[in-house]
Amino acid sequence: MVDKATPVGFMCDFEVLEILRSVRKAPARSEVPTLVSAADQEGKQRLATVVYEAVKFLENTPCGKQTAEQVEKFMLGVKPFGLKKLEKLQFLNLVPQAPVDLHLLVKDCEQRFSDEEIQKLIELVQESFPECKKEEEEEEEEEEEQKAENTEEPEVEDDEDFQEPLPDSDEC
């Protein structure tokens, strides 16, 4: 019996997405129609919904643009840095693009790595996952455009229902 409190292993988002895609594409177990209880049918429908929603979510994260080759390239390139397993997992899931991101992911980053090593790690991530870099740049441009739009003075429309305040009773 497996103890549920002890994790067997960790998976990156890319691996989870690949498994969910294979579950979604798997053919029905049997082509022969069988009698299935309503509870079984409802359970299958719920599972299909969960798989669909999880895939939809994960495809909008960095792992949705990753390939097995890119992940392998990154894992080989990161070996000399001595990152822990969970730190590598975080790198794969979050694809850090700036030194501040590394400081959030790596415990004692300043003590463990020089500024040059931090820059090399960022370059490795950007080389391994170039699509993620482009997406982040596009998001930054969109944010800047939104800020520019928000700083413009809003147009005030005449409100027909607006009423002027009543004069003070002393003036009457």
HULIN-V344350 format. One record per residue. N is the residue number from 1. PHI is phi in whole degrees, 0 to 359 (* if undefined). NEAR is the number of other C-alpha atoms within 10 Angstrom. Layout:
n=N phi=PHI near=NEAR
n=N phi=PHI near=NEAR
This chain:
n=1 phi=* near=3
n=2 phi=272 near=7
n=3 phi=283 near=7
n=4 phi=291 near=7
n=5 phi=282 near=6
n=6 phi=262 near=7
n=7 phi=290 near=8
n=8 phi=281 near=9
n=9 phi=185 near=5
n=10 phi=248 near=11
n=11 phi=233 near=12
n=12 phi=280 near=17
n=13 phi=302 near=21
n=14 phi=299 near=23
n=15 phi=295 near=14
n=16 phi=298 near=16
n=17 phi=299 near=21
n=18 phi=297 near=16
n=19 phi=295 near=14
n=20 phi=297 near=18
n=21 phi=296 near=15
n=22 phi=291 near=11
n=23 phi=295 near=13
n=24 phi=293 near=14
n=25 phi=272 near=9
n=26 phi=299 near=9
n=27 phi=289 near=9
n=28 phi=301 near=7
n=29 phi=298 near=6
n=30 phi=218 near=7
n=31 phi=279 near=7
n=32 phi=280 near=7
n=33 phi=297 near=6
n=34 phi=233 near=7
n=35 phi=280 near=6
n=36 phi=240 near=9
n=37 phi=292 near=9
n=38 phi=298 near=9
n=39 phi=294 near=9
n=40 phi=296 near=10
n=41 phi=297 near=11
n=42 phi=295 near=12
n=43 phi=297 near=12
n=44 phi=295 near=12
n=45 phi=294 near=12
n=46 phi=296 near=12
n=47 phi=299 near=13
n=48 phi=300 near=14
n=49 phi=294 near=12
n=50 phi=297 near=13
n=51 phi=298 near=18
n=52 phi=300 near=15
n=53 phi=295 near=12
n=54 phi=295 near=15
n=55 phi=297 near=19
n=56 phi=302 near=13
n=57 phi=294 near=12
n=58 phi=295 near=18
n=59 phi=292 near=16
n=60 phi=263 near=10
n=61 phi=252 near=16
n=62 phi=306 near=20
n=63 phi=294 near=23
n=64 phi=292 near=17
n=65 phi=253 near=15
n=66 phi=277 near=20
n=67 phi=239 near=14
n=68 phi=299 near=11
n=69 phi=295 near=10
n=70 phi=295 near=17
n=71 phi=297 near=19
n=72 phi=296 near=11
n=73 phi=301 near=16
n=74 phi=297 near=21
n=75 phi=297 near=16
n=76 phi=289 near=10
n=77 phi=289 near=14
n=78 phi=271 near=16
n=79 phi=307 near=11
n=80 phi=297 near=7
n=81 phi=277 near=13
n=82 phi=68 near=11
n=83 phi=288 near=15
n=84 phi=285 near=12
n=85 phi=303 near=10
n=86 phi=290 near=14
n=87 phi=292 near=15
n=88 phi=298 near=20
n=89 phi=300 near=19
n=90 phi=297 near=17
n=91 phi=299 near=24
n=92 phi=296 near=22
n=93 phi=284 near=18
n=94 phi=256 near=17
n=95 phi=47 near=22
n=96 phi=297 near=21
n=97 phi=243 near=20
n=98 phi=216 near=15
n=99 phi=305 near=14
n=100 phi=298 near=10
n=101 phi=296 near=14
n=102 phi=296 near=21
n=103 phi=296 near=14
n=104 phi=283 near=11
n=105 phi=267 near=17
n=106 phi=251 near=18
n=107 phi=292 near=13
n=108 phi=55 near=10
n=109 phi=302 near=15
n=110 phi=295 near=12
n=111 phi=282 near=7
n=112 phi=274 near=13
n=113 phi=227 near=15
n=114 phi=280 near=11
n=115 phi=299 near=11
n=116 phi=295 near=9
n=117 phi=294 near=12
n=118 phi=298 near=20
n=119 phi=296 near=16
n=120 phi=295 near=14
n=121 phi=297 near=23
n=122 phi=296 near=20
n=123 phi=297 near=15
n=124 phi=298 near=18
n=125 phi=297 near=25
n=126 phi=293 near=19
n=127 phi=288 near=15
n=128 phi=287 near=22
n=129 phi=232 near=22
n=130 phi=296 near=15
n=131 phi=296 near=13
n=132 phi=292 near=23
n=133 phi=294 near=18
n=134 phi=299 near=12
n=135 phi=296 near=12
n=136 phi=294 near=13
n=137 phi=297 near=12
n=138 phi=296 near=12
n=139 phi=297 near=12
n=140 phi=296 near=12
n=141 phi=296 near=12
n=142 phi=297 near=12
n=143 phi=297 near=12
n=144 phi=296 near=12
n=145 phi=296 near=11
n=146 phi=295 near=11
n=147 phi=297 near=11
n=148 phi=296 near=10
n=149 phi=294 near=11
n=150 phi=287 near=10
n=151 phi=278 near=8
n=152 phi=292 near=8
n=153 phi=291 near=7
n=154 phi=289 near=8
n=155 phi=284 near=6
n=156 phi=261 near=6
n=157 phi=267 near=6
n=158 phi=292 near=7
n=159 phi=254 near=7
n=160 phi=295 near=6
n=161 phi=274 near=6
n=162 phi=287 near=7
n=163 phi=241 near=7
n=164 phi=292 near=6
n=165 phi=295 near=6
n=166 phi=289 near=6
n=167 phi=292 near=8
n=168 phi=296 near=7
n=169 phi=292 near=6
n=170 phi=291 near=5
n=171 phi=283 near=5
n=172 phi=289 near=5
